[in-house]
Amino acid sequence: MLKIPFLRNILLVSLLFATAFPLYDLLYIIPSYQKLLIQEAEREAARFVRFLIVSHDLDQLELSSDSIPQMLVKDVAQLKAENQLEKLRIFSPAGEIVFSSDSMEIGTFNNKSYFHQLVAKGKTYSKMVHNQSVTAEGSITDRDLVETYIPVMVDGRFNGAMEVYYDISIGQQSLLSLSRQSFFILIGASIGLLLMTLMLLFRAHNSIVARDQAEVALQQINEDLEERVLQRTAELSRTDQLLSSEIVERKKAQQAQRESFAALSEAHSRIDSIISSVADALLVTDHEDVVVLINPVAEALFKVRADDVVGCRLPDVIGFDQLLLEIAKARQELRNSPMVEFDFEMIQDGEIHIFQGRTARLKDAQNTGSSLVLLIHDVTRERQIEKMKSEFVSMAAHELQTPLTMILGYSELLLDQSKHFADEARDEFLQIINDKSIELSGLIDDILDLSRIEDGRGIQLNFSKVEIAGLCQRLIENFARTNSSHQFKFEQSEDDLVIEADEPRLVQVLENLLGNAVKYSPDGGGIQVVLQREGESIRLEITDQGIGMSDEVRENALERFYRGDASNTAVRGTGLGLSIAKYIIDAHGGQIEIFSTKGTGTQLVIRLPLAV
């Protein structure tokens, strides 16, 4: 078998592949998985640190042992208890440990060169520490860790650093087990491949030997036949040459014709598909304003059919004087500009829609450039959003200015040493300042939440089990104490209704909805809250007897920036509360609905799944 070059080469190639696969797994795939595991731990550490910095405003503090927020200490303790974190240290700019999950380390300094030469200059420093190896701090660990230093930079200035220890022992063990399994599987597969190849090569060797013997016998017969064939071939070759030449030429011509037809058909289909898929209305006219092309969107806009209007003049197709006037103006401007844009309004389905038209010259076969391409795009929604954003900016500035003015006014009174106030008046001033500061903080939180939602970051939620009835009872009691003109009533169908929720965010939603019920019931009246089970969910109803909503307001109330009557400054608000509430409820897997009629009050219904 080895004497046959072809079979020998196959055997060598099989040996090469059988050896290469296990080596490739051992030398490349397994180290690559190891590297990915470390990189994922580093990225998780970076994300965790960024979360702590943003959620606890660490970039606004000078890091010291006295400035560490208590909520951060609780968050770190919880994460460590949940085995998400092995250790966390916070360093001051000088390298002092101002916080550590191991309290014995607080107050010591990190004088290592990597801290002052890398981390202090804004660079992240990481180290993989294997079991029974030495960490960057010089201690010996009994598990596999990834130790990461992440600098805290404020306006390009080093404000300290965080050191995160992540335990990757389980990942390492899983990776080792998987690597062993894959390696032994590849070894087994390689051995099986070799055995199969040897068996096939042995059979192929026997077949080749038998074939060689048959070829020797056939060779003699072929020699006899070749002599006879040569005689006939000589006679037919001349005729075949003539026929072959003619056939080849005909085939070339037919093939060229088929290719040209296929290319033309494909180009035509592609153009039709592009025109049909354009989302805007498209019209093309020639130099005499005769319609030569119209797409389905334009057919729907002008309520015509392409078969009926192609070949007709443009005024007969559009029949809208304002648009025809704009097109005429555009034709004049196109003499000096490659494209002209204009806006116009049309009534569709009983509503006024704003459209943006774009015109451009289209050169015809004579290169006169007098043909016209017209694109029409419905920009009603975009203009409405622009208007709502403009109104929101104005309203937000007004809402922020009001508490700021009161804070500044009362603080100036307290700072004026020439005036002396009684303790009761001073306490009243301080209480007003505190209340307005809380109000201002709430407005800023709403704007920050909206910013996170707009740029795709979303709102961070930390779920826990929440007893919803008790939470509602506490909030209603708080509102009842501060709103004596309203009668609050709470009803529940059963006790111990527990949901999985982020309690602070759920409180934010309920306070917003109760606050709206009070705000839009200026003459007082009853506010009823009903809690009941509905299948595998809870149903929470908040009903007031206020001014209610029109159908238009109700349909748009959950949209960002929307306010029912932005010109009415007597009812304060930025138009963000309900949209943020809807986002939070959606993130909990729930639903929020509004039922209201102008002048008869409003009912908001929230559904949230029960805890499993």
Secondary structure as the mmCIF struct_conf table of DSSP 4:
data_model
#
loop_
_struct_conf.conf_type_id
_struct_conf.id
_struct_conf.beg_label_comp_id
_struct_conf.beg_label_asym_id
_struct_conf.beg_label_seq_id
_struct_conf.end_label_comp_id
_struct_conf.end_label_asym_id
_struct_conf.end_label_seq_id
TURN_TY1_P TURN_TY1_P1 LEU A 2 LYS A 3
BEND BEND1 ILE A 4 ILE A 4
HELX_RH_AL_P HELX_RH_AL_P1 PRO A 5 TYR A 24
HELX_RH_PI_P HELX_RH_PI_P1 ASP A 25 ILE A 29
HELX_RH_AL_P HELX_RH_AL_P2 ILE A 30 SER A 55
TURN_TY1_P TURN_TY1_P2 HIS A 56 ASP A 57
HELX_RH_3T_P HELX_RH_3T_P1 LEU A 58 GLN A 60
BEND BEND2 LEU A 61 LEU A 61
BEND BEND3 SER A 64 SER A 64
TURN_TY1_P TURN_TY1_P3 SER A 65 SER A 67
HELX_RH_AL_P HELX_RH_AL_P3 GLN A 70 ALA A 81
TURN_TY1_P TURN_TY1_P4 GLU A 82 ASN A 83
BEND BEND4 GLN A 84 GLN A 84
BEND BEND5 GLU A 86 GLU A 86
STRN STRN1 LYS A 87 PHE A 91
TURN_TY1_P TURN_TY1_P5 PRO A 93 ALA A 94
BEND BEND6 GLY A 95 GLY A 95
STRN STRN2 GLU A 96 GLU A 96
STRN STRN3 ILE A 97 SER A 100
BEND BEND7 SER A 101 ASP A 102
HELX_RH_3T_P HELX_RH_3T_P2 SER A 103 GLU A 105
TURN_TY1_P TURN_TY1_P6 ILE A 106 GLY A 107
STRN STRN4 PHE A 109 PHE A 109
HELX_RH_AL_P HELX_RH_AL_P4 SER A 113 GLN A 117
TURN_TY1_P TURN_TY1_P7 LEU A 118 LEU A 118
HELX_RH_3T_P HELX_RH_3T_P3 VAL A 119 LYS A 121
TURN_TY1_P TURN_TY1_P8 GLY A 122 GLY A 122
STRN STRN5 TYR A 125 VAL A 129
TURN_TY1_P TURN_TY1_P9 ASN A 131 GLN A 132
STRN STRN6 VAL A 134 VAL A 134
TURN_TY1_P TURN_TY1_P10 ALA A 136 GLU A 137
BEND BEND8 GLY A 138 GLY A 138
STRN STRN7 ILE A 140 ILE A 140
BEND BEND9 ASP A 142 ARG A 143
STRN STRN8 LEU A 145 VAL A 154
TURN_TY1_P TURN_TY1_P11 ASP A 155 GLY A 156
STRN STRN9 ARG A 157 ASP A 167
HELX_RH_AL_P HELX_RH_AL_P5 SER A 169 SER A 277
BEND BEND10 ALA A 279 ASP A 280
STRN STRN10 ALA A 281 THR A 285
TURN_TY1_P TURN_TY1_P12 HIS A 287 GLU A 288
BEND BEND11 ASP A 289 ASP A 289
STRN STRN11 VAL A 290 VAL A 290
STRN STRN12 VAL A 291 ILE A 294
HELX_RH_AL_P HELX_RH_AL_P6 PRO A 296 PHE A 302
TURN_TY1_P TURN_TY1_P13 LYS A 303 LYS A 303
HELX_RH_AL_P HELX_RH_AL_P7 ALA A 306 VAL A 309
TURN_TY1_P TURN_TY1_P14 VAL A 310 GLY A 311
BEND BEND12 CYS A 312 CYS A 312
STRN STRN13 ARG A 313 ARG A 313
HELX_RH_AL_P HELX_RH_AL_P8 LEU A 314 ILE A 318
HELX_RH_AL_P HELX_RH_AL_P9 ASP A 321 GLU A 333
TURN_TY1_P TURN_TY1_P15 LEU A 334 ASN A 336
BEND BEND13 PRO A 338 PRO A 338
STRN STRN14 MET A 339 GLN A 348
TURN_TY1_P TURN_TY1_P16 ASP A 349 GLY A 350
STRN STRN15 GLU A 351 LEU A 362
TURN_TY1_P TURN_TY1_P17 ALA A 365 GLN A 366
STRN STRN16 SER A 371 ASP A 378
HELX_RH_AL_P HELX_RH_AL_P10 THR A 380 LEU A 415
TURN_TY1_P TURN_TY1_P18 GLN A 417 SER A 418
HELX_RH_AL_P HELX_RH_AL_P11 ASP A 423 GLU A 454
TURN_TY1_P TURN_TY1_P19 ASP A 455 GLY A 456
STRN STRN17 SER A 464 GLU A 467
HELX_RH_AL_P HELX_RH_AL_P12 ILE A 468 THR A 482
TURN_TY1_P TURN_TY1_P20 SER A 484 SER A 485
STRN STRN18 HIS A 486 GLN A 492
BEND BEND14 SER A 493 SER A 493
BEND BEND15 ASP A 495 ASP A 495
STRN STRN19 VAL A 498 ALA A 501
HELX_RH_AL_P HELX_RH_AL_P13 GLU A 503 LYS A 519
TURN_TY1_P TURN_TY1_P21 TYR A 520 TYR A 520
TURN_TY1_P TURN_TY1_P22 PRO A 522 ASP A 523
STRN STRN20 GLY A 525 GLU A 534
TURN_TY1_P TURN_TY1_P23 GLY A 535 GLU A 536
STRN STRN21 SER A 537 THR A 543
BEND BEND16 GLY A 546 GLY A 546
HELX_RH_AL_P HELX_RH_AL_P14 ASP A 551 ASN A 556
TURN_TY1_P TURN_TY1_P24 ALA A 557 LEU A 558
BEND BEND17 GLU A 559 GLU A 559
TURN_TY1_P TURN_TY1_P25 ARG A 560 PHE A 561
TURN_TY1_P TURN_TY1_P26 GLY A 564 SER A 567
TURN_TY1_P TURN_TY1_P27 THR A 569 ALA A 570
BEND BEND18 VAL A 571 VAL A 571
BEND BEND19 GLY A 575 GLY A 575
HELX_RH_AL_P HELX_RH_AL_P15 GLY A 577 ALA A 587
TURN_TY1_P TURN_TY1_P28 HIS A 588 GLY A 589
STRN STRN22 GLN A 591 SER A 596
TURN_TY1_P TURN_TY1_P29 LYS A 598 GLY A 599
BEND BEND20 THR A 600 THR A 600
STRN STRN23 THR A 602 PRO A 609
STRN STRN24 LEU A 610 LEU A 610
HELX_LH_PP_P HELX_LH_PP_P1 ALA A 611 ALA A 611
#
